[in-house]
Amino acid sequence: MGKAVTIASGVFLAIGGFLFGYDSGIITSTIGQPLFVEYFGTPDAATTGGIVSGFTGGAIIGALSVSWLGDSLGRKKTIFIGGCISVLGCSLQAGSATVAMLIAGRVIAGIAIGILTAIVPMYCSEIAESAYRGALSGLLQWMLAWGFLFAQWIGYGCNYVDSSFQWRFPLAFQVIPGLMLVTGIWFLQESPRWFMEKERYDEAREALRKLHGNGNNEEYLELEYHEIHETIVAEKTVAVRSWKGLISKPSWRKRLLLGCGIQAFGQLSGINVINYYGVDIYKLLGFDTRDSLLIIGLSGALSVVECSMALYFLERLGRIKLMVFSATGMGCALVVNAVLSQYFVLADGTQNPNSNALRAMVAMNFVFNPFFFTFTGVISWVYPAEIFPVEIRARGNSISTFTNWTLGLIIGQVSPIALDAVGFRYFYAFFVFNMVATLCYALFYPETKGRTLEQMDTLFGDQVVPHALQDTDRAVAAMDGFEKDQVSHKEKL
């Protein structure tokens, strides 16, 4: 029963991923719709970049706010706030009368997505058992793929409508998942680890029972409770509350670098150039808007299958081997595309009549997507959510997500200008980034598969207490000694 509750909670929380995917994906078709272009007076490349990257700029603010919201208000209330902000921002976008109003709505919606992308994977990792924690946290990306799919096909279908409905309805549809989060979050169980960190021990024990209990595993629940309790209590004795403290301790500094690094490499893979500017990219290949949206829609449908495969492989093969394979594959796909462009797009900008080159370049985008969505797209959210100790988990995950969105802002603003200037040669840069990522994953990233959140300290050399689920006798003895010391300390006071 408990496992079913946990999985159902994870699926519901992944609505935040759906909202992220839809918000990100719908702008691809919207900025290419003929009536949108006509209504806003044919926005130039800089304005288009502002519309796209305004969303990312807001997400930076939202991601940073989780460092405070997640710790002080808890995971549930933080998600509620994100949902409310999302409804406001998406409503403004749908009712936009000017470019400024549209960008304002994008910024506000971005704040919501920044909050949700930082808090949802962390929340899922805290309520899940180690055996399926990666898959549960990875549901964010799985639902993100569904959001992209809905955005792409709604955008494609609305292209046949000859009114402002063509671009206003797809933007208005974003309100629905936000309302679902706002109303449904109160039926979920708060994180037992947050309760524990706030010294609300009875509520933490009850939360664990609801999430992981099945009626006949009381001994396991007690050991799990002790492992979480002992680790958090011990960590609190050495906790550093300042932001400077995040980098003052070598093991915490390493965790922060790894969390920021994996998020950065996700952005530097080149995925959001393809996602945000798919219509522009296919225009370079000679496709009109409708055919471009059709190709993007087909790619989105495949991404759902690819993310489903990731949830299967994640707990079987681990994180790091898959990331090495993924980054290598993405880099190879992009460099082939860039090389082909030198033969397909002529120096004067006219199209080469070689239809085989055209087909090959489209095919390479379809090759690129599985490497991203099956592995990098999922694991780049899972890994940061599970490597930080509870004392800095909200701040660490907030900064990691901030890294993602900051790079997304830069890429979103620069990409339309770069595509205008150098075309597909722009992808040579992302080939290099993917090769660097491959080396970093292989050399610096420890495997986290199969460990509880409390057991991550053994990977980073800062274990403070024995873990009850690994060494029951030593953990109980250590806890007894700790409790006696606490009692003695209180008596002296």
Secondary structure, DSSP 8 states (H G I E B T S, - for coil): -HHHHHHHHHHHHTHHHHHHHHHHHHHHHHTT-HHHHHHTT---HHHHHHHHHHHHHHHHHHHHHHHHHHHHT-HHHHHHHHHHHHHHHHHHHHT-SSHHHHHHHHHHHHHHHHHHHHHHHHHHHHHS-TTTHHHHHTHHHHHHHHHHHHHHHHHHHHTT--STHHHHHHHHTTHHHHHHHHHHGGGS---HHHHHHTT-HHHHHHHHHHHH--SS-HHHHHHHHHHHHHHHHHHHHT---SSTHHHHSHHHHHHHHHHHHHHHHHHTTTHHHHHHTHHHHHHHTT--HHHHHHHHHHHHHHHHHHHHHHHHHHHHH-SHHHHHHHHHHHHHHHHHHHHHHHHHB-TTS-B-S-HHHHHHHHHHHHHHHHHIIIIIHHHHHHHHHHHS-GGGHHHHHHHHHHHHHHHHHHHHHHHHHHHHHHGGGGHHHHHHHHHHHHHHHHHH----TT--SGGGHHHHT---S--TTT-HHHHHHHHHHHHHHHHHHHHH-
